[in-house]
Amino acid sequence: MRKYIVAGNWKMNTTVPEGVALAKEVAEKAASLPSNVELIVAPPFTHLSAVGQALKGSKVLLSAQNCADQEKGAYTGEVAAAMLASIPCQYTILGHSERRQYYGETDEKLVVKTRLALDNALKVILCVGENLKEREAGKHFDIVSAQIENVLFHFSAEDLKNIVIAYEPVWAIGTGKTATAAQAEEIHAHIRSVIAGRFGLDVAEDMTILYGGSCKPSNAKELFAEKDIDGGLIGGASLKADDFLAIASSF
Ligand code: 13P
């Protein structure tokens, strides 16, 4: 069964007290959401324990924004998948375009990180998406297929049950420029066909594929109405509980 998910990527925003207050508000308001929608928040590493506490007893799940590509040891400043799992944290985002762009995240590293996350019982939200230059050159389908193949083709159909894909066109992130529902749908359908080609139709049909990039209450309904868009990975709008919940109520 395909799951519908709305996840809030807080990026590098909020202090710990601000994050806890936001999480409490989200947790409280999430009580009225239909049970088929999974809600996730992904605060910075420093907030995970306190936000996890604030979410206790609610149906909101906790995600990190990244994890290390090493198991443990002398890697100053890094946070291991096992540490995240011990909080406990249920998910980690991996391969966000900001990490690919500013921190040299490669598909090769993402294979390692995804393996470590799954081995530690963390689910993965794997981000893919083309930049503006690639879109203008008409390469978006190829770029996204390559990102999927380079990472997910190293995993099994069983592993894919614990992986969610987020399509985030880089040109739509934080720019206010959303992909139209039709633009997003054609890439989502393409991603599903790439998965089907390798893992079979049933696996592809069960896969949750989120859209991210200037998703907000005013456009979520139209995006989520598309048959291959199963929710959103929300940046800016996830920092306001009311907007985040309005998006989650858009199915
Ligand atoms: P915005 O919603 O702020 O465009 O960010 C999207 C995003 O990058 C979520 O991971």
Residues whose N, C-alpha, C, O or C-beta is under 5 A from the ligand:
A	BS01	13P	N9 A172 I173 G174 T175 G212 G213 S214 C215 L233 I234 G235 G236 A237
